[in-house]
Amino acid sequence: MKILITGASSGIGEALARLYATKDNELFLLARREERLQELQNELAPLTKKTEIIVCDVADFDKLQRKMRELLDVDVVILNAGISLGHSLEITPFTEFKKLYDVNVLSNHAILEVLLPKFLEKKSGKIVFISSLASLLSMPSSKVYSSSKRALNAYAEGLRYKYKNDGIKVVNILPGFIKSEMTDKNSFKMPFLLSTEAGAKRIYDAIEWEKRFYPFPLRFYCIIKLLNLLPQFLRDKIINSLIKRT
Ligand SMILES: NC(=O)c1ccc[n+]([C@@H]2O[C@H](COP(=O)([O-])OP(=O)(O)OC[C@H]3O[C@@H](n4cnc5c(N)ncnc54)[C@H](OP(=O)(O)O)[C@@H]3O)[C@@H](O)[C@H]2O)c1
């Protein structure tokens, strides 16, 4: 299989690359940090059919689409590159808001605009979104990040319905907290935090099982789901009291 992973230079993407490193697979690992990608390529090339790196800022849409056109064939694309803004209660500067949306949302369509016609032509392909449980509950300090991941959910859902008869699978993964460079910056207590490897394995299995919508860990998801089932006034009361305590 030919697998493209964005955001492969650290955290979940790097751990996923290791899980996909078998003799049957060709890996295409994309991120900005060339040295990190090269180290990973040196480690994984002997274990895989081929490991290529693509050094690219996903917010540089022209370069990103050029790189995608150069890829002759891909079977699975894992849209994992993402950023958070840190947890701030200040008014988000417009440039930071835009950067987050460029990376977390628009870059995925820049990639798919090129890859989707190829998937349609061969009537197969798997598109994997790495959304977040944060998409289901927006807190004041993470509203921009949460909104970007909620946008991904809607986009993934629409794509799944659109291409259901075209051999294209759309998998949307909503992880809770997983140890990574992103979560290392968080100073608050992260409930149900998983190790990078455990989190990546859950994601890997969900991709193999072609889960349409895969929120995890289950206990964390159930708490959020229950909150979302409450009448709005009660949900707001509980969430406002949580916010006061943090
Ligand atoms: N960790 C969690 O608890 C958690 C939970 C839910 C969802 N997620 C999602 O999981 C994904 C991976 O995050 P992570 O936790 O593994 O964090 P991470 O270790 O910070 O990894 C983020 C990856 O994205 C890449 N990236 C960031 N900006 C980029 C850009 N402009 N162009 C190209 N690549 C870029 C980074 O590579 P370079 O810096 O080298 O470019 C890095 O490889 C993100 O989409 C995140 O929102 C994480």
The ligand as a MOL file (V3000), in Angstrom:
LIG
                    3D

  0  0  0     0  0            999 V3000
M  V30 BEGIN CTAB
M  V30 COUNTS 48 52 0 0 0
M  V30 BEGIN ATOM
M  V30 1 N -2.1970 14.9880 20.9270 0
M  V30 2 C -3.4950 15.0700 21.1680 0
M  V30 3 O -3.9600 14.9630 22.3190 0
M  V30 4 C -4.4590 15.2350 20.0350 0
M  V30 5 C -5.8120 15.0330 20.2850 0
M  V30 6 C -6.7290 15.1760 19.2490 0
M  V30 7 C -6.2780 15.4900 17.9770 0
M  V30 8 N -4.9490 15.6860 17.7630 0 CHG=1
M  V30 9 C -4.5210 16.0140 16.4080 0
M  V30 10 O -3.5210 15.1080 16.0080 0
M  V30 11 C -2.7130 15.7040 15.0100 0
M  V30 12 C -1.2410 15.4730 15.3380 0
M  V30 13 O -0.9100 16.2030 16.5070 0
M  V30 14 P 0.1270 15.7190 17.5990 0
M  V30 15 O -0.5860 15.6720 18.8810 0
M  V30 16 O 0.8660 14.5270 17.1310 0 CHG=-1
M  V30 17 O 1.0670 17.0130 17.6810 0
M  V30 18 P 2.5550 17.2960 17.2090 0
M  V30 19 O 3.5070 16.3320 17.8040 0
M  V30 20 O 2.7550 18.7420 17.4530 0
M  V30 21 O 2.5240 17.0000 15.6260 0
M  V30 22 C 2.0170 17.9060 14.6980 0
M  V30 23 C 2.5710 17.5350 13.3380 0
M  V30 24 O 1.9940 18.4130 12.3810 0
M  V30 25 C 3.0460 18.9700 11.6040 0
M  V30 26 N 2.7050 20.3290 11.1830 0
M  V30 27 C 2.2950 21.3650 11.9460 0
M  V30 28 N 2.1580 22.4670 11.2000 0
M  V30 29 C 2.5040 22.1150 9.9300 0
M  V30 30 C 2.5930 22.8220 8.7170 0
M  V30 31 N 2.3040 24.1270 8.6370 0
M  V30 32 N 2.9910 22.1510 7.6170 0
M  V30 33 C 3.3060 20.8340 7.6780 0
M  V30 34 N 3.2330 20.1090 8.7970 0
M  V30 35 C 2.8540 20.7520 9.9120 0
M  V30 36 C 4.2530 18.9800 12.5110 0
M  V30 37 O 5.4460 18.9390 11.7250 0
M  V30 38 P 6.4630 20.1540 11.4810 0
M  V30 39 O 6.4450 21.0230 12.6950 0
M  V30 40 O 7.7780 19.4770 11.2370 0
M  V30 41 O 5.9460 20.8280 10.2570 0
M  V30 42 C 4.0770 17.6740 13.2590 0
M  V30 43 O 4.6340 16.6200 12.5150 0
M  V30 44 C -3.1310 17.1660 14.9510 0
M  V30 45 O -4.0200 17.3600 13.8780 0
M  V30 46 C -3.8750 17.3720 16.2620 0
M  V30 47 O -4.8170 18.4110 16.1820 0
M  V30 48 C -4.0350 15.5710 18.7590 0
M  V30 END ATOM
M  V30 BEGIN BOND
M  V30 1 1 1 2
M  V30 2 2 2 3
M  V30 3 1 2 4
M  V30 4 1 4 5
M  V30 5 2 4 48
M  V30 6 2 5 6
M  V30 7 1 6 7
M  V30 8 2 7 8
M  V30 9 1 8 9
M  V30 10 1 8 48
M  V30 11 1 9 10
M  V30 12 1 9 46
M  V30 13 1 10 11
M  V30 14 1 11 12
M  V30 15 1 11 44
M  V30 16 1 12 13
M  V30 17 1 13 14
M  V30 18 2 14 15
M  V30 19 1 14 16
M  V30 20 1 14 17
M  V30 21 1 17 18
M  V30 22 2 18 19
M  V30 23 1 18 20
M  V30 24 1 18 21
M  V30 25 1 21 22
M  V30 26 1 22 23
M  V30 27 1 23 24
M  V30 28 1 23 42
M  V30 29 1 24 25
M  V30 30 1 25 26
M  V30 31 1 25 36
M  V30 32 1 26 27
M  V30 33 1 26 35
M  V30 34 2 27 28
M  V30 35 1 28 29
M  V30 36 1 29 30
M  V30 37 2 29 35
M  V30 38 1 30 31
M  V30 39 2 30 32
M  V30 40 1 32 33
M  V30 41 2 33 34
M  V30 42 1 34 35
M  V30 43 1 36 37
M  V30 44 1 36 42
M  V30 45 1 37 38
M  V30 46 2 38 39
M  V30 47 1 38 40
M  V30 48 1 38 41
M  V30 49 1 42 43
M  V30 50 1 44 45
M  V30 51 1 44 46
M  V30 52 1 46 47
M  V30 END BOND
M  V30 END CTAB
M  END
